[in-house]
Each structure stands twice: as structure tokens, then as C-alpha cells.
Amino acid sequence: MQIANAGTTFASIRLRLLGWAARRFAGKAGEVSVSGTLSKLPDSSLFPLFRTGLDPVAEVGNLREQSPVSRLPVPLGIRAWLVTGYEPVRSVLGSPDGFSNDFGGFAAQIGLTAAEEPGGLGMTDPPMHTRLRRLVTPEFTMRRLARLQPRIDTIVNDRLEAMARIDGPVDLLQEFALPVPALTICELLGVPYADRAIVQEFSAARFDLGGGGAYAPLDAINESRAYLRGLVADQRRNPGDGLIGSLIRDHGDELDDRELTGLADGVLTGGLETSASMLALGALVLMTQPELADPLRSGEPADALVEELLRYLTVVQVAFPRFAVRDLEIAGVPIRAGDVIMCSLSAADRDGVLGPGMDRIEVGRPTSRSHLAFGHGLHRCVGAELARMELRTAYPALVRRFPAMRPAIDPATIPTRRASIVFGLDALPVTLEPSKPDD
């Protein structure tokens, strides 16, 4: 789970950046629809976001082996670099003195207003990042998160029972993978029960680039942020038991409403899309490689499987962009001050320096290095443990409740996102053959 930022959501930045790039690249002014945006950008700029099945495209792996720091052919005169090797990626992510996450200088160029300008955790530097992270981190310790485990158990079981009542194929993404993290985050934030259905709807719509829902993505972002602003105002008067109320009680004088809203929006954004993608993709892996699910059915802990799936899938394909603060080198390659650095986490997590056979799943494989699915360094995902809790709960419960579950269509035809910072599925139709209640 990636906590996005306190000024705007990563989804909003992504959509605006792509829209701005499309307008510039096409030589047109005015609005450009999101659906037409990707078609305006050349594949040579987007290939780090492409996959062949569940694997990064071969071009990414070839670059990692031959030129792990290489120019990314981005239009508009932007000097951008793609870093694909594990050690170079880890070095960049762990060097806040050489690389900045502050997106503010670029924000004005892509049409963000002062109110929307990115900030907070994902796209700010110390001292602001240090201050906000210090306030939020205690809420994501295992001790504090343990209180959510009973609710996660209930949410997972409720969704499984709801799926069992559906006749015919079930879309596992909509019925399970999205609701589990969305409802968990509502519990974490302290969203009132009466409001959780609409928050879940906004949460799903903000990532629906196909526009199939009731809200367009930017409309959903604006609506959800407006809701969260109201929730923050309500909890200023009467703090609840969730994250927002806790931050107000403990640090209310240190955080203004805009920062609180941004932090809450970051939790909602970062915790939903990444966890939903992991749940859906991990379920697909368990169906197509059933030998991985057998130990879960027999009661073995899911910890090792979860870590290997996190590495193998690495759904956050690239880290937040970094900007070189001075002339420097990455793995011997000269970089100019102001250059944009894109770190491919998916490529780094398949690097042979982690061990042999990294393009396949091997649960419990020995390695002395940690995967980068949650990032690394100062901006490592603060919500990593919550994501692990959801996955460790959901996978075993799913394969035990529906041991004969299988894709309802050819797995090769299951729709995946073509070019998305967070890799995922557009749908996951499955056929359920539930076990008997007393099994």
C-alpha cells in the first residue's frame, strides 16, 4: 500500500500529467479525454508500464541486463532516465540528499492549482515529509494495526459469503478484491458505517479510466476529497476512534484541515488500488498455479507466499518520480541537475542479483536482499504492514472457502491494464464451487 501525498492524489497527478503531455504532444489546446490520452503518448515512453501476461515486457529486462540506467525517450524535451537494476534502484530510493521527491516545481507546468499542488509523504522532501511521517507512522505499527484484525476477518468472510450467493460467474475484482481494502480503509480512517458504500463507490471510480462507473475518475477524486474534508471538519468537533480522530486528538494543533484531508486521501488512494490489485492478481496466480494454494488449505501460514507474490507481481511498477538535485552519477552514468528519474520496481524485483529464477514464483526462496514492492528508504510505504495483514487474511480464506474456484474465461484473455503505474486487472470473472459449510 503506497501512501500517496497530502496535497493531491497520485491518481489525480497521473491523469493531469498524462492529459498535459497529450495536449503538448498533439499540439492542441483545451481538454483531452483521459481515454484518448494514452493513445497520444508513444509506446517508447510507456513501455516500462507494459506487461506480457504478469511479467514485465522483455525490453525492460533487456535494459536491466545491458543498461540498467538508460535514457527514457519522453517527448517535450524532458530529460528522463529509467533505472531498472536492483542495486541502482535501491541506491536512488535511498539517497534523499541526491534526489528530490518535491513535485511542486513541475506542478505549475501541468496545470495544478495551489490547492492541488502535491505535498505530504509521497511527493515532498524533509522537513515537511519528516514532520508528516513522524505523525502518521505510529498509527501503522503492528501494535496499533492489530485492533483491525477482527474487522478484516469479518470483512473478508462477509465478502466470501456474498460471493457464494451469486448465481453464475462472479467478478472477483468487484466482489472481493476491491471491497476488502476499501472497507478496511474505511475502518482505519473512522468513516461512519452509513457512508461506507459511497466511499467505496468513489474509491472504485477514481481508478476506472474506462469511464464505466457513475463517476469519471477526476469527478470521483474531487467528490471523495470533498467528503473527506467534511469528515475532517466533523471530527475536529468530535474526534472518532479511527486514524483521523487519533491524529486530531494527538496532533490537532500541528495539522491543518488541508493536511489532514490530504493524509486521509493518501491512505484511501494508496491503500485501495495497490491492495486490490494484489488481491486480484494473487488470486489469479493461485488459480493458475494451484500447488501454491494447497499449503494454505492445510493451514500453513501465508507469510512466505505473500512476500513472494509481492516481489513477483510488484504491482506498483515505478516509484514516485525523483528529480536530481545536482549533477551526479547513477551506476557510473552522468545525470544532470533537474533530470527526472523513474525507478522501475518491477524490473528491480526480477533482477538476478536477488537469486536465480526470479521470473518464476518460488515460495521461501533464500535471499539476503529484500524486495522493493513497498519501495525503499525515506519513502518506503508506511502502510506496508496493513497491506500484508489483508493479504495474509484474504488468500487463505479465499482458497479454503472456494477450493475449486477457477477462471471463468481463458486466463490469457483476462483484461489487464495496458499502461498503469499500478498494474492490475480490469475484471476477474471466476466460477465458484464452494465447499460445504461444515467442511
C-alpha positions in Angstrom: 0.0 0.0 0.0 1.5 3.3 -1.0 0.5 6.4 0.9 0.1 9.0 -1.9 0.5 12.6 -0.6 -1.1 15.4 1.4 -1.8 17.9 -1.4 -3.5 15.7 -4.0 -3.7 12.1 -5.0 -1.3 10.3 -7.2 -4.2 9.3 -9.4 -5.1 13.0 -9.9 -1.5 13.9 -10.7 -1.2 11.0 -13.1 -4.3 11.9 -15.0 -3.4 15.6 -15.2 0.2 14.8 -16.2 -0.9 12.5 -19.0 -3.5 15.0 -20.1 -1.0 17.8 -20.2 1.5 15.6 -22.1 -1.1 14.6 -24.6 -2.1 18.2 -25.3 1.5 19.2 -25.7 2.4 16.1 -27.8 -0.6 16.5 -30.0 0.0 20.3 -30.4 -3.6 21.0 -29.2 -5.0 23.2 -26.5 -8.0 22.6 -24.4 -9.2 19.5 -22.7 -8.2 16.0 -23.8 -10.1 13.0 -22.7 -8.3 10.5 -20.5 -9.4 7.7 -22.8 -7.5 9.4 -25.6 -4.5 10.4 -23.6 -2.5 7.2 -23.7 -3.0 6.9 -27.5 -1.2 10.3 -27.8 1.9 9.1 -26.0 4.3 6.9 -27.8 4.8 3.4 -26.7 8.5 4.1 -26.5 7.7 6.3 -23.5 5.2 3.9 -21.9 6.9 0.6 -22.3 8.1 0.3 -18.6 4.4 0.1 -17.7 3.6 -2.7 -20.2 3.5 -6.4 -19.3 3.3 -9.7 -21.1 0.8 -11.6 -19.0 2.0 -11.0 -15.5 5.6 -10.4 -16.5 7.3 -7.0 -17.3 7.9 -6.9 -21.1 11.2 -8.3 -22.3 12.5 -4.8 -23.2 12.6 -3.9 -19.5 14.6 -7.0 -18.6 17.0 -6.5 -21.5 17.7 -2.9 -20.3 18.3 -4.1 -16.8 20.9 -6.6 -18.0 22.6 -4.3 -20.6 22.0 -0.7 -19.5 20.4 -0.5 -16.1 20.4 3.3 -16.2 19.2 4.5 -19.6 17.5 7.5 -21.2 13.8 7.2 -21.3 12.5 8.6 -24.6 10.0 11.1 -23.3 8.7 13.8 -25.6 8.5 17.5 -24.9 12.2 17.9 -24.3 12.1 16.3 -20.8 15.3 14.6 -19.8 14.2 11.4 -18.1 16.1 8.3 -17.1 14.8 4.8 -16.4 16.6 2.8 -13.7 16.0 -0.9 -13.9 18.7 -2.7 -11.9 18.1 -3.7 -8.3 21.2 -2.0 -6.8 20.8 1.3 -8.8 17.1 1.5 -7.9 17.8 0.9 -4.3 20.6 3.5 -4.4 18.3 6.2 -5.8 15.5 5.4 -3.5 17.9 5.5 -0.5 19.5 8.8 -1.4 17.3 11.8 -0.4 20.3 14.1 -0.4 20.8 13.4 -4.2 17.2 13.2 -5.4 14.1 15.2 -4.5 10.6 14.0 -4.4 9.2 17.5 -4.4 6.8 17.6 -7.3 5.9 21.3 -6.7 8.3 22.8 -9.3 6.8 20.7 -12.0 3.2 21.1 -10.8 2.6 24.5 -12.3 3.6 23.2 -15.7 0.9 20.6 -15.7 -1.9 22.9 -14.6 -2.2 22.1 -10.9 -3.6 24.8 -8.7 -2.1 25.8 -5.4 -4.7 23.8 -3.6 -3.9 20.7 -5.7 -0.2 21.0 -5.6 1.4 17.8 -4.4 2.9 17.5 -1.0 2.8 15.3 2.0 4.5 12.0 2.1 5.0 10.6 -1.4 6.0 13.8 -3.2 7.6 16.0 -0.6 11.1 16.2 1.0 12.2 16.8 4.5 11.5 18.7 6.6 7.8 18.5 5.6 8.0 14.8 4.9 9.8 14.2 8.2 7.1 16.0 10.1 4.1 14.3 8.5 5.7 10.9 8.5 6.5 11.3 12.2 2.8 12.0 12.9 1.4 9.2 10.8 3.9 6.3 11.4 2.7 5.4 14.9 -0.7 4.7 13.5 0.7 2.0 11.2 2.7 0.0 13.7 1.8 -3.7 14.1 0.6 -3.0 17.7 -1.8 -0.3 16.6 -2.9 -2.2 13.5 -3.7 -5.3 15.5 -7.0 -3.8 16.5 -8.1 -4.0 12.9 -7.5 -7.8 12.5 -11.0 -8.8 13.8 -12.6 -6.4 11.4 -10.5 -7.6 8.5 -11.6 -11.2 9.3 -15.2 -10.1 9.3 -14.9 -8.1 6.1 -13.2 -11.0 4.2 -15.8 -13.6 5.5 -18.7 -11.3 4.7 -17.5 -10.8 1.1 -16.9 -14.6 0.7 -20.5 -15.3 1.8 -21.9 -12.6 -0.5 -20.0 -14.1 -3.4 -21.4 -17.6 -2.6 -24.9 -16.2 -3.0 -24.3 -15.0 -6.6 -25.5 -17.3 -9.4 -23.1 -17.8 -12.3 -19.7 -16.3 -12.8 -18.5 -13.8 -10.2 -16.2 -10.8 -10.9 -13.7 -11.4 -8.1 -12.3 -7.9 -8.6 -15.6 -6.1 -7.9 -17.0 -8.5 -5.3 -13.8 -9.2 -3.3 -10.5 -7.6 -4.3 -11.9 -4.0 -4.2 -14.3 -4.2 -1.3 -11.9 -5.8 1.2 -9.3 -3.0 1.2 -11.9 -0.3 0.7 -13.9 -1.3 3.8 -10.7 -1.9 5.7 -9.6 1.6 5.0 -12.9 3.0 6.0 -12.5 1.2 9.3 -9.0 2.6 9.6 -10.0 6.1 8.9 -13.1 6.0 11.0 -15.6 6.5 8.2 -19.2 6.2 9.6 -20.9 2.9 8.6 -23.7 4.9 6.8 -21.1 6.5 4.5 -19.0 3.4 3.6 -21.0 2.4 0.5 -20.5 5.8 -1.2 -16.8 6.0 -0.2 -16.3 2.5 -1.7 -18.0 3.7 -4.9 -15.8 6.8 -5.1 -12.8 4.7 -4.4 -13.5 2.3 -7.3 -14.5 5.0 -9.7 -11.3 7.0 -9.3 -9.3 4.2 -11.0 -11.9 3.4 -13.7 -10.1 5.0 -16.7 -12.7 3.4 -19.0 -15.4 5.5 -17.5 -17.8 2.7 -16.9 -18.9 3.8 -13.5 -21.2 6.5 -12.3 -18.3 8.9 -11.8 -15.4 9.9 -14.0 -12.1 9.5 -12.3 -11.4 13.2 -11.7 -15.0 13.7 -10.5 -14.6 10.8 -8.1 -11.4 12.2 -6.8 -13.0 15.6 -6.2 -16.1 14.1 -4.7 -14.1 11.8 -2.3 -11.8 14.7 -1.3 -14.9 16.8 -0.6 -16.3 14.1 1.5 -13.1 13.7 3.4 -12.9 17.5 4.1 -16.3 17.2 5.6 -15.3 14.2 7.7 -12.2 16.0 9.0 -14.4 19.0 9.9 -16.8 16.7 11.7 -14.1 15.0 13.6 -12.5 18.3 14.6 -15.6 18.8 16.7 -16.0 15.2 17.8 -12.9 13.0 17.2 -13.7 9.4 16.5 -11.7 6.2 17.1 -10.1 6.0 13.6 -6.9 7.4 12.2 -8.4 10.9 11.6 -9.7 11.2 15.1 -6.5 9.9 16.6 -4.4 12.4 14.6 -6.7 15.2 15.8 -6.6 14.2 19.4 -2.8 13.7 19.4 -1.6 16.3 16.9 -4.6 18.5 16.1 -2.6 21.7 16.6 0.2 20.5 14.3 -2.0 19.6 11.3 -4.4 21.9 9.5 -7.5 20.6 7.8 -5.9 20.6 4.3 -3.1 18.4 5.6 -5.4 16.0 7.4 -7.7 15.7 4.3 -4.6 15.0 2.2 -3.3 12.4 4.5 -6.7 10.7 4.6 -7.0 10.9 0.9 -3.5 9.4 0.5 -4.4 6.5 2.7 -7.6 5.9 0.7 -5.8 6.2 -2.6 -2.6 4.3 -1.8 -4.3 1.6 0.3 -7.0 0.8 -2.2 -5.6 0.4 -5.7 -2.4 -1.4 -4.7 -4.1 -3.9 -2.3 -7.0 -4.5 -4.7 -4.5 -5.3 -7.5 -2.5 -7.6 -5.3 -5.7 -9.5 -4.1 -7.0 -10.0 -7.7 -3.6 -10.8 -9.3 -2.6 -13.1 -6.4 -5.9 -14.9 -6.7 -5.3 -15.4 -10.4 -1.9 -16.9 -9.6 -3.4 -19.3 -7.0 -5.9 -20.5 -9.5 -3.4 -21.0 -12.4 -0.8 -22.5 -10.1 -2.9 -24.5 -7.6 0.0 -26.1 -6.0 0.7 -22.7 -4.3 -2.7 -22.8 -2.7 -2.5 -26.3 -1.3 -0.4 -25.3 1.8 -2.8 -22.6 2.6 -5.7 -25.0 2.6 -3.8 -27.3 5.0 -3.3 -24.4 7.5 0.2 -23.3 6.7 0.8 -19.5 7.3 0.6 -17.3 4.2 3.6 -15.1 5.2 6.2 -16.6 2.8 3.7 -16.8 -0.1 2.6 -13.2 0.4 6.2 -12.0 0.3 7.0 -13.9 -2.9 3.8 -12.7 -4.6 4.6 -9.1 -3.6 8.0 -9.5 -5.2 6.8 -11.4 -8.3 3.9 -9.1 -9.1 5.3 -5.8 -7.8 2.1 -4.0 -8.7 3.5 -0.5 -8.2 5.5 -0.7 -11.3 7.5 2.5 -10.9 8.3 4.6 -7.9 7.3 8.2 -7.5 9.5 10.3 -9.8 12.7 11.7 -8.4 14.5 14.8 -9.5 18.3 15.1 -9.4 19.2 18.0 -7.1 22.7 18.3 -8.6 24.9 16.9 -11.2 25.7 13.3 -10.1 26.1 9.7 -11.3 23.9 6.7 -11.0 25.9 3.5 -11.5 28.5 5.5 -13.4 26.0 7.2 -15.7 26.2 11.1 -15.6 22.9 12.7 -14.5 22.2 16.5 -14.7 20.6 18.5 -12.0 16.8 18.6 -12.7 16.7 15.3 -14.6 13.7 13.1 -13.9 14.5 9.7 -12.6 12.0 6.8 -13.0 12.8 3.7 -11.0 11.3 0.5 -12.3 10.4 -1.5 -9.2 9.0 -4.4 -11.3 12.3 -4.7 -13.1 14.4 -4.4 -10.0 12.4 -7.2 -8.3 13.2 -9.6 -11.1 16.9 -8.8 -11.1 19.2 -11.9 -10.9 21.2 -10.4 -8.1 18.3 -11.4 -5.8 18.9 -15.1 -6.8 18.3 -17.5 -9.7 14.9 -17.9 -11.4 13.4 -14.5 -10.4 10.9 -14.7 -13.3 9.1 -17.6 -11.5 7.4 -17.9 -8.1 9.4 -19.9 -5.5 8.0 -19.6 -2.1 10.6 -19.5 0.7 13.5 -18.9 -1.7 16.7 -17.9 0.2 17.8 -14.3 -0.3 19.8 -11.8 1.6 18.0 -8.9 -0.1 14.5 -7.5 0.5 12.1 -7.0 -2.4 11.2 -3.4 -3.4 7.4 -3.8 -3.8 6.9 -1.3 -1.0 9.8 0.9 -2.1 12.9 1.6 0.0 14.4 4.3 2.1 12.7 7.5 3.3 9.6 7.0 1.2 9.1 3.3 1.8 5.4 2.6 2.1 4.2 3.4 5.6 1.1 1.2 5.2 3.1 -2.0 4.2 2.1 -3.9 7.3 -1.6 -3.2 6.8 -1.4 -4.5 3.2 0.3 -7.6 4.5 -2.4 -8.2 7.1 -5.1 -8.0 4.3 -3.2 -10.4 2.0 -2.4 -12.9 4.8 -6.0 -13.0 5.8 -7.7 -12.9 2.3 -5.7 -15.5 0.4 -6.2 -18.5 2.8 -9.8 -17.6 3.4 -10.5 -17.4 -0.3 -8.9 -20.8 -1.3 -10.5 -22.6 1.7 -14.0 -21.2 1.0 -13.8 -21.9 -2.7 -11.2 -24.7 -3.2 -12.4 -25.4 -6.8 -12.5 -21.8 -7.9 -11.3 -21.2 -11.4 -11.2 -18.5 -14.1 -14.5 -18.3 -16.0 -12.6 -17.4 -19.2 -9.3 -18.3 -20.6 -6.7 -16.8 -18.3 -4.8 -15.4 -21.3 -7.9 -13.3 -22.2 -8.4 -11.8 -18.7 -8.2 -8.0 -19.3 -5.2 -6.3 -17.7 -4.4 -2.6 -17.6 -2.3 -1.7 -20.6 -0.2 1.2 -19.1 -0.7 2.0 -15.5 1.6 3.0 -12.7 -0.2 0.3 -10.6 -0.5 -2.9 -12.7 -3.8 -4.7 -12.3 -6.8 -6.3 -13.8 -9.9 -4.7 -15.3 -12.0 -7.7 -14.2 -11.5 -11.2 -12.9 -14.5 -13.4 -13.8 -14.4 -16.7 -11.9 -16.6 -19.8 -11.4 -17.1 -20.8 -7.8 -17.6 -24.2 -6.5 -17.9 -23.6 -2.8 -17.1 -26.1 -0.1 -19.9 -27.3 2.2 -20.3 -25.1 5.3 -19.2 -28.0 7.6 -16.1 -28.9 5.6 
